[in-house]
Amino acid sequence: MGFLDRERTIAPAGFNRWLVPPAALAVHLCIGQAYATSVYKTALVKHFGASLTEIGLIFSIAIVMLGLSAAIMGTWVDRNGPRKAMFTSAMFWTGGFLIGSLGIFTHQLWLVYLGYGVVGGIGLGIGYISPVSTLIKWFPDRPGLATGMAIMGFGGGALIASPVSTALLKAYDPNSGAQGWVASGDAVGKLFLTLAVAYLVYMLFGAFTIKVPADGWRPAGFDPATVKAAKLVTTENVSARNAVKTPQFWLVWVALFCNVTAGIGILEQAAPMIQDFFRTSDGASAVSAAVAAGFVGLLSIGNMAGRFAWSATSDITGRKRIYMLYLGVGAVLYTVLALAGSSTTILYVALAFLIISFYGGGFATVPAYLRDLFGTFQVGAIHGRLLTAWSAAGVAGPLIVNAFLDAQGKPGQLTAASYQPALLTMVALLVVGFVANLLVKPVSARFHEPRPDRERPHEPAMEA
Amino acid sequence: MSTNPANHSTPVNTAAGKLAVGWALVGVPLAYGVYETLTRVAALFG
């Protein structure tokens, strides 16, 4: 399939680089569906007669596979270019839905694990990193803005998939008007088939419109010397194999891990948490389920907006400073939330909104941070390896929160005070992340790739 | 792309058309998703 090769995607002279972000967004909006699985979670519990944990495992497998496939396939993505990567991602992601629907129609949960979890998860990982290095190359003057636009799509994908899935489930289930209705397995299976077709069309649109810049291309009026003026920004290149040997990679890994863990702590518990924070003297919550759902919606907007706004801002402030904001101010906001969040709902909502915007911002800014530290050579592969921090945080975040809450009491009886140990643990984590980010310095020259005009300054660090 | 100034209008228009279509294809669903979410958020301030 030569038409997918990198060489066939090189942009002609005069190509408008603003055509690239929609191609990247087309992929990220589709794979962002991963955050909308709660729409049919109860339906699957009923259909399979399984526990919430067993159904939740589908999503957990997908996120673990995202991290693993991004880490393992990152170099392949960089070598083969975005079109082949996006095409491959589309095949895996939509293939996952098809296998998953087969599992639902035939009542075999393991097929859903294999389909949506494993196969779909591989599509998630490849799709997530596929446009990143291309965007950075097209926007050397605004890498934070460019990656922010794409990664915002991952947050936005759930906002689209959630109402569309609800409408489709109602359309596919003849009993949808019944009181206390839960969608049938048949309706969820049909939903999976529909999403597979729609996502295939969109992702192929992205794959066939994306282009890479020709070697040596620069935006009009762009002077690379202005980028180098920042202390942490390199014009050198570091391979993915060498990047993981540097302290900088692991310091950024820790910073991302801490930021994501703290954000997940709120996201996972968003709806019950706001209800628990505002209980009246008789133990009932002053916050209704509808208001709690509105709060979850607001957090989704904050997550998406933060990805774009903070990442774009990082082009002006620098990546290290914006991470100091995410982690440092995040720790302060978390502390206020833990100690005074229950005083008024406005304060609580505002704090949670800002914290979640920092969570999203951390995801969107990190590719540009890696570009600054390691250059553009294998930034996609390095980003892929870094996303293992997300997988680890996906396990650690809920584990920390649930362990503390389990020790405090039963769901429905918790209060604002019950959350303090978990929230203050998150504050400690954010402080650790803040220190890790503070320690980030420019990468040693011994890790730089050799250039034709000069030899490597020290002993070669490359293994192969 | 042609270097003939007489032909410049065609590629520019094509690029503008592609830009509009490309951004609409992703922008419209995203705007729909944000709108639907904001209607839920309204309950928070209602």
Interface residues (C-beta under 8 A of the other chain):
Chain A: P12 A13 G14 N16 W18 L19 P22 A23 L25 A26 L29 G153 G156 A158 L159 I160 A161 S162 P163 Y202 F205 T209 S288 A290 V291 A293 G294 F295 V296 G297 L298 S300 I301 M304 V349
Chain B: M1 P11 A15 K18 L19 G22 W23 L25 V26 G27 P29 L30 Y32 G33 V34 E36 T37 L38 R40 V41 A42 A43 L44 F45 G46
